[in-house]
């Protein structure tokens, strides 16, 4: 049996962009930054950031377009997908995306009580499905 499953927790790097396919299906994309702290060869503590391009479809795309914003902390679950195309210069280009099947908001509700944002309550790491 094969498995293509990815789970990340990180912060949204840019505002979501929603578009529609020719048949009217909603697609929303945004990026998530995931930080990792580790030691280099000199044992100096270093933080590295890995960027993920997130793609959501249909109802999830509509919800992400409405509720996701730059800086929000998210849990994203889905699968990796690599696409290729030919650039204007004739060179083949590749991109790898995380096609999301589940997005969970990890930030607390806005303390100002701003309307229009329905996010889940704080989720403890023990509550996540891994």
N, CA and C atoms as a LAMMPS dump frame, in Angstrom:
ITEM: TIMESTEP
0
ITEM: NUMBER OF ATOMS
390
ITEM: BOX BOUNDS ff ff ff
-5.0000000000000000e+02 5.0000000000000000e+02
-5.0000000000000000e+02 5.0000000000000000e+02
-5.0000000000000000e+02 5.0000000000000000e+02
ITEM: ATOMS id mol type element x y z
1 1 1 N 0.848 -1.173 0
2 1 2 C 0 0 0
3 1 3 C 0.894 1.237 0
4 2 1 N 0.52 2.235 -0.783
5 2 2 C 1.256 3.498 -0.858
6 2 3 C 0.584 4.542 0.013
7 3 1 N 1.352 5.546 0.411
8 3 2 C 0.816 6.609 1.253
9 3 3 C 1.461 7.928 0.877
10 4 1 N 0.665 8.942 0.672
11 4 2 C 1.127 10.307 0.413
12 4 3 C 0.341 11.206 1.345
13 5 1 N 0.858 11.439 2.55
14 5 2 C 0.169 12.231 3.557
15 5 3 C 1.167 13.164 4.209
16 6 1 N 0.792 14.435 4.312
17 6 2 C 1.654 15.458 4.895
18 6 3 C 0.853 16.195 5.965
19 7 1 N 1.506 16.476 7.101
20 7 2 C 0.897 17.262 8.168
21 7 3 C 1.897 18.337 8.576
22 8 1 N 1.474 19.594 8.559
23 8 2 C 2.36 20.682 8.972
24 8 3 C 1.622 21.601 9.93
25 9 1 N 2.394 22.295 10.758
26 9 2 C 1.884 23.375 11.599
27 9 3 C 2.806 24.55 11.354
28 10 1 N 2.223 25.694 11.011
29 10 2 C 3.027 26.873 10.74
30 10 3 C 2.169 28.116 10.62
31 11 1 N 2.804 29.196 10.165
32 11 2 C 2.125 30.491 10.043
33 11 3 C 1.93 30.86 8.581
34 12 1 N 0.766 31.415 8.294
35 12 2 C 0.437 31.833 6.933
36 12 3 C 1.369 32.969 6.525
37 13 1 N 1.978 32.83 5.349
38 13 2 C 2.967 33.8 4.888
39 13 3 C 2.418 34.908 4.016
40 14 1 N 1.294 34.671 3.35
41 14 2 C 0.687 35.712 2.52
42 14 3 C -0.805 35.485 2.455
43 15 1 N -1.524 36.534 2.116
44 15 2 C -2.977 36.453 2.041
45 15 3 C -3.388 35.423 0.982
46 16 1 N -4.477 34.699 1.233
47 16 2 C -4.932 33.71 0.258
48 16 3 C -5.42 34.38 -1.036
49 17 1 N -5.276 33.636 -2.131
50 17 2 C -5.776 34.095 -3.429
51 17 3 C -6.756 33.051 -3.945
52 18 1 N -7.993 33.466 -4.213
53 18 2 C -9 32.543 -4.712
54 18 3 C -9.267 32.828 -6.178
55 19 1 N -9.442 31.767 -6.945
56 19 2 C -9.832 31.875 -8.345
57 19 3 C -10.807 30.737 -8.619
58 20 1 N -11.317 30.699 -9.839
59 20 2 C -12.247 29.651 -10.213
60 20 3 C -11.782 28.987 -11.497
61 21 1 N -11.935 27.656 -11.566
62 21 2 C -11.596 26.934 -12.781
63 21 3 C -12.651 27.253 -13.837
64 22 1 N -12.415 26.793 -15.06
65 22 2 C -13.349 27.041 -16.157
66 22 3 C -14.744 26.506 -15.856
67 23 1 N -14.856 25.436 -15.078
68 23 2 C -16.178 24.886 -14.745
69 23 3 C -16.74 25.441 -13.434
70 24 1 N -16.089 26.47 -12.857
71 24 2 C -16.624 27.154 -11.677
72 24 3 C -16.185 26.604 -10.34
73 25 1 N -15.217 25.716 -10.303
74 25 2 C -14.725 25.161 -9.039
75 25 3 C -13.769 26.146 -8.374
76 26 1 N -14.011 26.417 -7.081
77 26 2 C -13.165 27.357 -6.329
78 26 3 C -11.827 26.709 -5.985
79 27 1 N -10.755 27.507 -6.142
80 27 2 C -9.4 27.083 -5.783
81 27 3 C -8.746 28.244 -5.04
82 28 1 N -8.238 27.993 -3.834
83 28 2 C -7.554 29.026 -3.058
84 28 3 C -6.138 28.551 -2.749
85 29 1 N -5.168 29.452 -2.942
86 29 2 C -3.775 29.139 -2.636
87 29 3 C -3.23 30.156 -1.635
88 30 1 N -2.294 29.694 -0.816
89 30 2 C -1.575 30.554 0.119
90 30 3 C -0.319 29.814 0.538
91 31 1 N 0.559 30.472 1.264
92 31 2 C 1.791 29.825 1.725
93 31 3 C 1.793 29.725 3.239
94 32 1 N 2.493 28.708 3.738
95 32 2 C 2.669 28.508 5.172
96 32 3 C 4.158 28.303 5.441
97 33 1 N 4.672 29.031 6.434
98 33 2 C 6.068 28.906 6.854
99 33 3 C 6.131 27.998 8.071
100 34 1 N 7.018 26.996 8.004
101 34 2 C 7.217 26.063 9.106
102 34 3 C 8.663 26.208 9.567
103 35 1 N 8.852 26.528 10.842
104 35 2 C 10.19 26.734 11.394
105 35 3 C 10.699 25.466 12.058
106 36 1 N 11.994 25.274 11.966
107 36 2 C 12.662 24.147 12.607
108 36 3 C 13.933 24.672 13.247
109 37 1 N 14.147 24.294 14.485
110 37 2 C 15.355 24.705 15.193
111 37 3 C 16.262 23.494 15.33
112 38 1 N 17.529 23.686 14.99
113 38 2 C 18.485 22.602 15.1
114 38 3 C 19.888 23.153 15.263
115 39 1 N 20.796 22.266 15.538
116 39 2 C 22.194 22.661 15.687
117 39 3 C 22.975 22.375 14.424
118 40 1 N 23.854 23.299 14.064
119 40 2 C 24.728 23.097 12.921
120 40 3 C 25.95 22.308 13.334
121 41 1 N 26.935 22.231 12.463
122 41 2 C 28.161 21.491 12.765
123 41 3 C 28.902 22.114 13.944
124 42 1 N 28.747 23.42 14.133
125 42 2 C 29.418 24.097 15.243
126 42 3 C 28.556 24.11 16.507
127 43 1 N 27.479 23.317 16.515
128 43 2 C 26.539 23.212 17.636
129 43 3 C 25.858 24.533 17.969
130 44 1 N 25.882 25.482 17.053
131 44 2 C 25.167 26.735 17.253
132 44 3 C 23.703 26.516 16.891
133 45 1 N 22.827 27.008 17.728
134 45 2 C 21.382 26.858 17.508
135 45 3 C 20.963 27.675 16.291
136 46 1 N 20.318 27.03 15.326
137 46 2 C 19.9 27.702 14.093
138 46 3 C 18.427 27.43 13.821
139 47 1 N 17.767 28.431 13.315
140 47 2 C 16.37 28.273 12.92
141 47 3 C 16.297 28.292 11.408
142 48 1 N 15.629 27.29 10.856
143 48 2 C 15.431 27.208 9.423
144 48 3 C 13.941 27.296 9.142
145 49 1 N 13.586 27.915 8.028
146 49 2 C 12.184 28.046 7.639
147 49 3 C 11.967 27.336 6.317
148 50 1 N 10.966 26.476 6.293
149 50 2 C 10.559 25.781 5.073
150 50 3 C 9.2 26.343 4.659
151 51 1 N 9.083 26.743 3.392
152 51 2 C 7.84 27.323 2.887
153 51 3 C 7.05 26.278 2.118
154 52 1 N 5.753 26.214 2.373
155 52 2 C 4.85 25.298 1.682
156 52 3 C 3.794 26.1 0.938
157 53 1 N 3.589 25.75 -0.326
158 53 2 C 2.495 26.329 -1.107
159 53 3 C 1.292 25.419 -0.871
160 54 1 N 0.208 25.994 -0.348
161 54 2 C -0.994 25.241 -0.006
162 54 3 C -2.048 25.482 -1.08
163 55 1 N -2.702 24.413 -1.518
164 55 2 C -3.788 24.498 -2.494
165 55 3 C -5.022 23.861 -1.873
166 56 1 N -6.137 24.587 -1.888
167 56 2 C -7.398 24.06 -1.377
168 56 3 C -8.45 24.14 -2.481
169 57 1 N -9.42 23.248 -2.434
170 57 2 C -10.448 23.151 -3.468
171 57 3 C -11.85 23.228 -2.874
172 58 1 N -12.793 23.668 -3.677
173 58 2 C -14.228 23.664 -3.415
174 58 3 C -14.58 24.388 -2.109
175 59 1 N -15.36 23.752 -1.229
176 59 2 C -15.827 24.412 -0.001
177 59 3 C -14.654 24.801 0.91
178 60 1 N -13.64 23.937 1.001
179 60 2 C -12.467 24.263 1.81
180 60 3 C -11.775 25.507 1.252
181 61 1 N -11.729 25.634 -0.068
182 61 2 C -11.131 26.818 -0.702
183 61 3 C -11.912 28.075 -0.338
184 62 1 N -13.228 27.989 -0.356
185 62 2 C -14.064 29.147 -0.002
186 62 3 C -13.854 29.539 1.453
187 63 1 N -13.814 28.539 2.355
188 63 2 C -13.598 28.825 3.78
189 63 3 C -12.216 29.427 4.023
190 64 1 N -11.19 28.882 3.386
191 64 2 C -9.835 29.409 3.568
192 64 3 C -9.731 30.825 3.034
193 65 1 N -10.365 31.1 1.901
194 65 2 C -10.346 32.455 1.361
195 65 3 C -10.989 33.44 2.332
196 66 1 N -12.04 32.997 3.009
197 66 2 C -12.765 33.876 3.93
198 66 3 C -12.065 34.039 5.281
199 67 1 N -11.488 32.967 5.82
200 67 2 C -11.006 33.004 7.203
201 67 3 C -9.488 32.997 7.388
202 68 1 N -8.729 32.548 6.408
203 68 2 C -7.269 32.511 6.537
204 68 3 C -6.712 33.893 6.25
205 69 1 N -5.744 34.317 7.029
206 69 2 C -5.064 35.589 6.769
207 69 3 C -3.605 35.474 7.195
208 70 1 N -2.811 36.37 6.658
209 70 2 C -1.375 36.373 6.925
210 70 3 C -1.113 36.388 8.427
211 71 1 N -0.185 35.526 8.865
212 71 2 C 0.198 35.463 10.275
213 71 3 C -0.56 34.433 11.085
214 72 1 N -1.721 33.978 10.62
215 72 2 C -2.503 32.979 11.371
216 72 3 C -1.714 31.68 11.485
217 73 1 N -1.89 31.01 12.603
218 73 2 C -1.239 29.726 12.843
219 73 3 C -2.218 28.624 12.451
220 74 1 N -1.748 27.692 11.595
221 74 2 C -2.62 26.65 11.064
222 74 3 C -1.992 25.274 11.181
223 75 1 N -2.855 24.273 11.288
224 75 2 C -2.501 22.876 11.065
225 75 3 C -3.079 22.549 9.693
226 76 1 N -2.25 22.037 8.783
227 76 2 C -2.704 21.689 7.436
228 76 3 C -2.339 20.237 7.174
229 77 1 N -3.316 19.49 6.678
230 77 2 C -3.118 18.082 6.358
231 77 3 C -3.528 17.852 4.909
232 78 1 N -2.754 17.064 4.202
233 78 2 C -3.102 16.771 2.818
234 78 3 C -2.064 15.889 2.167
235 79 1 N -1.874 16.084 0.856
236 79 2 C -0.931 15.269 0.091
237 79 3 C -0.039 16.174 -0.741
238 80 1 N 1.162 15.687 -1.055
239 80 2 C 2.066 16.44 -1.923
240 80 3 C 1.748 16.135 -3.38
241 81 1 N 1.836 17.177 -4.193
242 81 2 C 1.609 17.041 -5.63
243 81 3 C 2.646 17.897 -6.354
244 82 1 N 3.311 17.326 -7.349
245 82 2 C 4.28 18.073 -8.146
246 82 3 C 3.706 18.295 -9.534
247 83 1 N 3.749 19.531 -9.984
248 83 2 C 3.286 19.891 -11.335
249 83 3 C 4.474 20.41 -12.128
250 84 1 N 4.391 20.286 -13.444
251 84 2 C 5.443 20.823 -14.3
252 84 3 C 4.823 21.586 -15.462
253 85 1 N 5.584 22.533 -15.997
254 85 2 C 5.164 23.319 -17.151
255 85 3 C 6.408 23.851 -17.84
256 86 1 N 6.219 24.337 -19.044
257 86 2 C 7.336 24.917 -19.778
258 86 3 C 7.289 26.43 -19.643
259 87 1 N 8.395 27.009 -19.195
260 87 2 C 8.479 28.452 -19.01
261 87 3 C 8.611 29.182 -20.339
262 88 1 N 8.511 30.502 -20.296
263 88 2 C 8.641 31.33 -21.5
264 88 3 C 9.989 31.131 -22.188
265 89 1 N 10.997 30.747 -21.41
266 89 2 C 12.336 30.531 -21.969
267 89 3 C 12.527 29.107 -22.508
268 90 1 N 11.474 28.312 -22.518
269 90 2 C 11.546 26.955 -23.034
270 90 3 C 12.023 25.917 -22.03
271 91 1 N 12.406 26.353 -20.821
272 91 2 C 12.886 25.437 -19.79
273 91 3 C 11.702 24.826 -19.029
274 92 1 N 11.845 23.57 -18.661
275 92 2 C 10.816 22.909 -17.876
276 92 3 C 10.904 23.377 -16.428
277 93 1 N 9.794 23.753 -15.849
278 93 2 C 9.709 24.221 -14.462
279 93 3 C 8.852 23.244 -13.653
280 94 1 N 9.147 23.181 -12.343
281 94 2 C 8.42 22.288 -11.445
282 94 3 C 8 23.058 -10.195
283 95 1 N 6.883 22.664 -9.62
284 95 2 C 6.494 23.165 -8.306
285 95 3 C 5.851 22.019 -7.538
286 96 1 N 6.132 21.967 -6.242
287 96 2 C 5.515 20.968 -5.375
288 96 3 C 4.585 21.699 -4.419
289 97 1 N 3.357 21.201 -4.328
290 97 2 C 2.321 21.846 -3.521
291 97 3 C 1.76 20.846 -2.518
292 98 1 N 1.235 21.375 -1.435
293 98 2 C 0.496 20.573 -0.477
294 98 3 C -0.981 20.789 -0.795
295 99 1 N -1.641 19.769 -1.321
296 99 2 C -3.069 19.842 -1.619
297 99 3 C -3.804 19.471 -0.34
298 100 1 N -4.423 20.456 0.291
299 100 2 C -4.996 20.285 1.626
300 100 3 C -6.344 19.578 1.589
301 101 1 N -6.52 18.678 2.549
302 101 2 C -7.817 18.042 2.763
303 101 3 C -8.415 18.5 4.09
304 102 1 N -7.58 19.097 4.957
305 102 2 C -8.038 19.54 6.273
306 102 3 C -7.187 20.73 6.712
307 103 1 N -7.848 21.779 7.206
308 103 2 C -7.163 22.961 7.734
309 103 3 C -7.798 23.285 9.079
310 104 1 N -6.966 23.383 10.118
311 104 2 C -7.459 23.705 11.461
312 104 3 C -6.772 24.979 11.929
313 105 1 N -7.567 25.933 12.421
314 105 2 C -7.041 27.19 12.951
315 105 3 C -6.559 26.955 14.367
316 106 1 N -5.317 27.334 14.648
317 106 2 C -4.74 27.111 15.973
318 106 3 C -4.675 28.372 16.818
319 107 1 N -4.959 29.534 16.24
320 107 2 C -4.961 30.785 17.006
321 107 3 C -6.225 30.871 17.848
322 108 1 N -6.104 31.602 18.942
323 108 2 C -7.297 31.887 19.743
324 108 3 C -8.192 32.846 18.977
325 109 1 N -9.434 32.888 19.398
326 109 2 C -10.379 33.842 18.829
327 109 3 C -9.863 35.258 19.039
328 110 1 N -10.118 36.136 18.089
329 110 2 C -9.68 37.535 18.172
330 110 3 C -10.206 38.154 19.463
331 111 1 N -9.322 38.654 20.365
332 111 2 C -9.762 39.192 21.654
333 111 3 C -10.679 40.401 21.525
334 112 1 N -10.637 41.095 20.396
335 112 2 C -11.512 42.261 20.221
336 112 3 C -12.937 41.831 19.916
337 113 1 N -13.127 40.508 19.657
338 113 2 C -14.461 40.017 19.351
339 113 3 C -14.897 40.385 17.949
340 114 1 N -13.94 40.645 17.056
341 114 2 C -14.274 41.044 15.693
342 114 3 C -15.182 40.016 15.047
343 115 1 N -16.212 40.487 14.411
344 115 2 C -17.189 39.616 13.765
345 115 3 C -16.617 39.065 12.468
346 116 1 N -17.189 37.959 12.02
347 116 2 C -16.834 37.417 10.726
348 116 3 C -15.729 36.381 10.747
349 117 1 N -15.115 36.137 11.889
350 117 2 C -14.063 35.124 11.95
351 117 3 C -14.516 33.995 12.858
352 118 1 N -14.792 32.862 12.275
353 118 2 C -15.132 31.686 13.058
354 118 3 C -13.92 30.785 13.054
355 119 1 N -13.201 30.762 14.139
356 119 2 C -12.032 29.89 14.244
357 119 3 C -12.248 28.961 15.42
358 120 1 N -11.588 27.824 15.384
359 120 2 C -11.739 26.873 16.474
360 120 3 C -11.064 27.423 17.719
361 121 1 N -11.467 26.894 18.853
362 121 2 C -10.803 27.265 20.1
363 121 3 C -9.381 26.751 20.052
364 122 1 N -8.549 27.188 20.971
365 122 2 C -7.158 26.731 21.029
366 122 3 C -7.12 25.201 21.045
367 123 1 N -6.259 24.641 20.243
368 123 2 C -6.11 23.197 20.182
369 123 3 C -4.76 22.833 20.752
370 124 1 N -4.75 21.947 21.707
371 124 2 C -3.506 21.497 22.303
372 124 3 C -2.867 20.469 21.383
373 125 1 N -1.527 20.343 21.387
374 125 2 C -0.867 19.365 20.534
375 125 3 C -1.421 17.945 20.723
376 126 1 N -1.867 17.595 21.922
377 126 2 C -2.411 16.259 22.165
378 126 3 C -3.722 16.03 21.413
379 127 1 N -4.393 17.111 20.996
380 127 2 C -5.667 16.994 20.29
381 127 3 C -5.491 16.777 18.785
382 128 1 N -4.267 16.93 18.269
383 128 2 C -4.042 16.792 16.838
384 128 3 C -3.979 15.329 16.443
385 129 1 N -4.357 15.012 15.203
386 129 2 C -4.484 13.613 14.786
387 129 3 C -3.158 12.95 14.405
388 130 1 N -2.109 13.147 15.159
389 130 2 C -0.856 12.451 14.871
390 130 3 C -0.104 12.2 16.145
